[in-house]
């Protein structure tokens, strides 16, 4: 088991407002975030938000993080922290 924290901050002024960037994140095939809205979570441009969950590693000891385009714009992350 490991705790995975993803950190986000919208740095592009074109996607700072609520609803301007939404995407999904899966870890080892399990949903972590659905339609995650960076602008809404962080409160606009240049503000940070963090999401943390615990996941089991694959049988090979890996953590496969998939960022999938949601309803608008491409996914982003600024920090990936895995604490085993």
Wavefront OBJ file of the C-alpha trace (Angstrom):
o trace
v 0.000 0.000 0.000
v 1.105 3.543 -0.682
v -0.284 7.014 -0.224
v -0.338 8.951 -3.483
v -0.668 12.731 -3.427
v -1.183 14.739 -6.593
v -0.629 18.496 -6.477
v -2.192 20.922 -8.920
v -1.859 24.591 -9.772
v -3.328 26.196 -12.875
v -0.555 28.241 -14.474
v -2.223 28.993 -17.804
v -4.490 32.041 -17.645
v -6.736 30.530 -20.320
v -7.917 27.849 -17.864
v -7.962 29.663 -14.523
v -11.712 29.885 -14.043
v -14.027 27.156 -12.832
v -14.940 24.737 -15.617
v -11.978 25.578 -17.871
v -9.976 22.355 -17.272
v -11.537 19.047 -16.205
v -9.939 15.617 -16.393
v -9.856 12.155 -14.852
v -7.086 10.301 -13.022
v -6.848 6.526 -12.504
v -4.220 4.676 -10.470
v -3.667 1.022 -11.342
v -7.039 0.983 -13.073
v -8.908 2.413 -10.068
v -10.523 5.833 -10.195
v -8.823 8.572 -8.192
v -10.412 11.723 -9.682
v -13.375 12.258 -12.014
v -13.883 15.548 -13.864
v -11.342 17.164 -11.546
v -11.566 20.927 -11.999
v -8.187 22.519 -11.240
v -9.501 26.101 -11.360
v -12.339 25.342 -8.973
v -10.258 23.265 -6.541
v -7.444 25.804 -6.375
v -9.592 28.897 -6.428
v -8.142 30.296 -9.662
v -4.694 30.828 -11.132
v -1.490 30.122 -9.229
v -3.244 28.553 -6.206
v -2.449 25.003 -5.160
v -4.748 22.093 -4.450
v -3.860 18.561 -3.382
v -5.625 15.210 -3.622
v -4.462 12.190 -1.602
v -5.572 8.553 -1.642
v -4.142 5.157 -0.758
v -3.591 2.479 -3.418
v -2.243 -1.047 -3.642
v 0.752 -1.581 -5.934
v 0.505 -3.926 -8.914
v 1.950 -7.426 -8.562
v 5.165 -5.945 -10.044
v 5.263 -3.267 -7.331
v 4.259 -0.473 -9.718
v 1.866 2.431 -9.526
v 0.498 3.268 -12.969
v -1.074 6.724 -13.021
v -3.269 7.493 -16.033
v -4.311 11.078 -16.731
v -7.283 11.081 -19.094
v -8.805 14.015 -20.874
v -12.147 14.889 -19.342
v -14.818 17.191 -20.694
v -12.453 20.100 -21.467
v -8.711 20.762 -21.907
v -5.804 18.400 -21.280
v -4.904 16.993 -17.859
v -2.097 18.432 -15.762
v -0.302 17.830 -12.514
v 2.518 19.721 -10.887
v 3.421 17.243 -8.134
v 3.317 13.466 -7.798
v 4.299 12.183 -4.359
v 4.224 8.463 -3.560
v 4.827 7.444 0.049
v 5.324 3.698 0.435
l 1 2 3 4 5 6 7 8 9 10 11 12 13 14 15 16 17 18 19 20 21 22 23 24 25 26 27 28 29 30 31 32 33 34 35 36 37 38 39 40 41 42 43 44 45 46 47 48 49 50 51 52 53 54 55 56 57 58 59 60 61 62 63 64 65 66 67 68 69 70 71 72 73 74 75 76 77 78 79 80 81 82 83 84
